Amino acid sequence: MKNLIKYILIMLVFTGMIACDTLEPIDENRLDFDFVSTNPDAAEGILLNGYSNLVNQYSFSEAATDDAVNNILDNNYKRMALGELNAQFNPASRWNNFERVFWANRFLEIVDAQEMQWSIDTLTNQMFNMRLKGEALALRALHHFYVLQAHAGVGESGELLGIPYFTEFVESDGDFNIPRLSFEASVQAIMKDFDEALGLLPTDYGLSEGNVDPWYSNLENFDYNKYQVVNDNFFDLRISGRIVKALKARLALFAASPSFLNDQSYYNMAANNASEILNTIGGVAGLEPTGVEFYASDDNIVSSEMLWRGSIGGNSTTYEERMFPPSVNGRGEINPTHNFVMAFPMQDGYPATEANGFDPQNPYANRDPRLEKYVVVNGASYGGGIINTGVGGGNDRLDSIPQQSTTTGYYLKKLLHPDVRINNDGTKSGKRHADVYFRYTELFLILAESANEIGGPDYQVNGITARDVIAGIRNRAGIVSPDNYLASITSQEDMRELIRNERRIELSFEGHRFWDLRRWGLPLNEAAKGYFYNGSNYVELPSVEIRNYQPFATYMPIPNAETIKFSELEQNNGW
């Protein structure tokens, strides 16, 4: 936190380069707060730093769960899963997101002073002030949520605690020694910032004249041409009202979960926010048909499945080199578990563990089509080759090459671009990738989970039920119709189990499982299983890698360095 001023100076150099065609050369000693609070380019640079450290789908934290094993011996998530998680070693910590909170607070000081001139036109200046303040408030709330998700928990006092909430910039010599709020007070503080942001941000960028939000269209002397200057679709990747409402739904579901408040009012909030957005795209009928796959083609990157994403990068092979099997010149880093593979139902929708048609010696036949899209199984074609993980599989065989060949009998497909090639001669054929922050499928699953917890499988929230959502998702996936298994689900408990399983599949390897197990209060120590073809039969490997979490690990620790420095900062119980 205390290094913020130093980073502001670095950012100013960057923003100065961007705006070099509009700025006169300045003396280096002018790069101080007085300068950035009066220069629009420099001030916006402070705001833009709030967009750094956003949590995207590429954490691969699944290696700390029952869904995957990381092949790299010193991988931090592997070490954590094996029992090293403590207040001094926590790879899932997000305490440093507070730094982005202070960037947002510094920018809000500039905006609230009302001395910045974003435009010489009064109306345009007013609208810039509104939108940029809305962004800062939303980003402040989001980064507080990240910290809350990672560090909320039952404190040493026995109280369910949240986090400190910072609404002002604190100088490097200021007082950071403030106590954690209660969990619910933390949630309410985040919601307050989100709500204020909603009254300032456009619902979407690039809205047509007839759809402009009233807090803009009702401004005195409103001019749509000037509005376009401020809120054109050029700003599409920035946070919008639609995104804020989705984030509110995510936060409310987290707060409502069994490990936290277990509260119907927050389930209602999650369901209502989610349904309001989803009804604008046609409800369940608006499910993106290609949403099952991340990169079915280059065009899929910009499909309507992505509610919020980062910029599309250039052609690259980075993730594929890490994850592809060795025979196609990858390092096989993340290995899905047999636990995860068995979460996929049969193609008729019945769980593989219960289905009469499941054959453990022909385990991948007649399965949910998503299995083939997400996991490289024994005998699959992938990356330009046939991948055999059993006897005769060469480099791809289980445990053939330490820290490269699979340890579970499976390799990862999810999140990888199917058209990437890493050739034997060292040449590569890369494809574009994007960091995704929120998908519509997650929002549908938030609605399903919340609606079921409120009133069961057929409880309607703005015309949508949990059954509707799960039916739509499973139909899109290729589950045979009629879905007799779904039709057999009548109790809230059975629907809860099905929703959790669908969430496990649909959001797999996007960084959700690690957090879901904790908010649901489910066991963390299920051993990672494998499956090996020995030349004549498949054999289950019941404990490829143990999970060794402390019983209090549902709530992760506050960093030890922080609790030592700040006496008011109460540690979570057990750490």
Secondary structure, DSSP 8 states (H G I E B T S, - for coil): -TTHHHHHHHHHHHHHHHTTTTS----GGG-SHHHHTT-HHHHHHHHHGGGTT---S---GGGGTTTEEESSTT-HHHHIIIII-SSS--TT--GGGHHHHHHHHHHHHHHHHT---S-SSHHHHHHHHHHHHHHHHHHHHHHHHHHHHHH-EEBTTS-EE------S---TTS-------BHHHHHHHHHHHHHHHHTTS-SSTT--GGG--HHHHTSTT--HHHHHHHH-GGGTTS--HHHHHHHHHHHHHHHHSTTTT--HHHHHHHHHHHHHHHHTTTGGGGS-TTTT-S-SSGGGGGSTTEEEEEEE--SB-HHHHHHS-GGGT----EEE-HHHHTTS-BTTSS-TTT-TT--TTSTTTTB-HHHHHHEE-TTEEETTEEE--STT-GGGSTTSSTTTS-SSS-EE-TTS-TT-EE-TTS-EE-B--EEEEEEHHHHHHHHHHHHHHHH-TT--BTTB-HHHHHHHHHHHHT--SS-HHHHH--SHHHHHHHHHHHHHHHTTTTT-HHHHHHHHT--S---EEEEEE-SS-EEEEEEEE-----TTTTS----HHHHHH-TT---BTT-
